[in-house]
Structure formats: C-alpha cells, structure tokens
Amino acid sequence: MARLPLVPLEALPGELAQAVRHGRATRMLSSTVPVQVWAHRPQVALAWLALLDQFHNHGVLDARLRELVRLRIATFTQCQACQVARKSDAVDTRDLAALACQDADSEHFSPAERAALRYAERFAVDPHAIDDGDFDHLTAHFTTAEIVELQMFCALMLAGGRMTLVQRAYEEKP
C-alpha cells in the first residue's frame, strides 16, 4: 500500500489525465499508481511524464537498449513496479534470464548493450568508479547525443525507481 494517498484517476486534472492515457497507450506507463501519488503536484507530475515521453517515444536510443538499461537499474533500486513492468517487446525471456545472472558482460548482449549495461550498473551502484575508460568504451558504440541520453535516462530511472520504492507507489503483488 502506498505511503502517501493516491489521487483517484477520475480526479486527475485534465492535462494530467490526458498524459496518463497517452502513457498507458504507448506503454510508457505500466502502472498509474506512481502518477496518482505525484498528482498531488500535477505540474511536476506533468513535467516528469513529459521527460519520460521524450525518452520513450522520441529518444535516440533504441527501445531494446533502453528497456535493458531500465531493467538493469531496477535490480538496484528494487522498485517492484519497475521490475515487473515491460515497456518493449524487444526484450524477451532470454534477455531477462541473462539480466537475472547480473552479468553485464554476458555474450548474450551485443557489444553496445554490454557497454550500456556496464555503465548503467556503475551509474546506479558506484558512480565514483566511472572514469575516462568508461567514456572511451561508450564512444566506441554511441554518438555523443546517445551517451547524453543514456546518462539522463539512467538518472531518471534511478530517481524514479528509488522514489517509487520509498513511496511504495506500486500495485501490491497478490
């Protein structure tokens, strides 16, 4: 049960309700519960959803890479909503099994995916360990715009996962 009261979906202000419908339709949102907590600050919730929309629907990183990174970070935030959500069909059960082994260097993933997963793990767990070598490795696979997006996406997933976890803003498992 969420630690803060949920704003009922039918009570969401029009623009926020529209953003939630859009988020659900595009699979950007797998659950409305976090947004129902954030709705106590509707303009801030709208800004958060707009940023998510930019990554999810207009990003420069492909959906598969973004989903792998999101799921990898979810293992560290321990956000239940993040762990069970599936935002892309490009990640299948074999990918989930490889992620479950917590081996970012798994040969199952492409070299670019391995670089992004290693970076996401360090970003979430030990950002002080990120060094010039990590950036050299990223630039071998990604453009500068993609690296910037990867960093911003990691930051948003880390913050969102932690916030959702501490708020318990997720649907309880039966």
Secondary structure in CASP SS format (residue, H / E / C, confidence):
PFRMAT SS
TARGET T0000
AUTHOR 0000-0000-0000
METHOD secondary structure of the structure
MODEL  1
M C 1.00
A C 1.00
R C 1.00
L C 1.00
P C 1.00
L C 1.00
V C 1.00
P C 1.00
L H 1.00
E H 1.00
A H 1.00
L C 1.00
P C 1.00
G H 1.00
E H 1.00
L H 1.00
A H 1.00
Q H 1.00
A H 1.00
V H 1.00
R H 1.00
H H 1.00
G H 1.00
R H 1.00
A H 1.00
T C 1.00
R C 1.00
M C 1.00
L C 1.00
S C 1.00
S C 1.00
T C 1.00
V H 1.00
P H 1.00
V H 1.00
Q H 1.00
V H 1.00
W H 1.00
A C 1.00
H C 1.00
R C 1.00
P H 1.00
Q H 1.00
V H 1.00
A H 1.00
L H 1.00
A H 1.00
W H 1.00
L H 1.00
A H 1.00
L H 1.00
L H 1.00
D H 1.00
Q H 1.00
F H 1.00
H H 1.00
N H 1.00
H H 1.00
G C 1.00
V C 1.00
L C 1.00
D C 1.00
A H 1.00
R H 1.00
L H 1.00
R H 1.00
E H 1.00
L H 1.00
V H 1.00
R H 1.00
L H 1.00
R H 1.00
I H 1.00
A H 1.00
T H 1.00
F H 1.00
T H 1.00
Q C 1.00
C C 1.00
Q H 1.00
A H 1.00
C H 1.00
Q H 1.00
V H 1.00
A C 1.00
R C 1.00
K C 1.00
S C 1.00
D C 1.00
A C 1.00
V C 1.00
D C 1.00
T H 1.00
R H 1.00
D H 1.00
L H 1.00
A H 1.00
A H 1.00
L H 1.00
A H 1.00
C C 1.00
Q C 1.00
D C 1.00
A C 1.00
D C 1.00
S C 1.00
E C 1.00
H C 1.00
F C 1.00
S C 1.00
P H 1.00
A H 1.00
E H 1.00
R H 1.00
A H 1.00
A H 1.00
L H 1.00
R H 1.00
Y H 1.00
A H 1.00
E H 1.00
R H 1.00
F H 1.00
A H 1.00
V H 1.00
D C 1.00
P H 1.00
H H 1.00
A H 1.00
I C 1.00
D C 1.00
D H 1.00
G H 1.00
D H 1.00
F H 1.00
D H 1.00
H H 1.00
L H 1.00
T H 1.00
A C 1.00
H C 1.00
F C 1.00
T C 1.00
T H 1.00
A H 1.00
E H 1.00
I H 1.00
V H 1.00
E H 1.00
L H 1.00
Q H 1.00
M H 1.00
F H 1.00
C H 1.00
A H 1.00
L H 1.00
M H 1.00
L H 1.00
A H 1.00
G H 1.00
G H 1.00
R H 1.00
M H 1.00
T H 1.00
L H 1.00
V H 1.00
Q H 1.00
R C 1.00
A C 1.00
Y C 1.00
E C 1.00
E C 1.00
K C 1.00
P C 1.00
END
